[in-house]
């Protein structure tokens, strides 16, 4: 008799555990994208600041302005492009999480009936 109750409890708990695991993994993926986006934005901001500082320093000190560094410009463009791609992905990821949360809530409410 006790084995029957344990088996039915396991059958009910398995889908819930699977859904919770899936939500945790989905949320972790969302957080990873946010961290990568924030890192790309910070690196791009720092590169832009350094370029502006060097330009201003050269002007203030009377030194001749150095030519534009093609590698720095390319890196800055790459970082800004990557940040924009991650922002787009993050927007989609947030919408997916909200939709999934709504679906999960509806399923739980249906199951309680």
Order of alpha helices (4+ residues) and beta strands (2+ residues): alpha-alpha
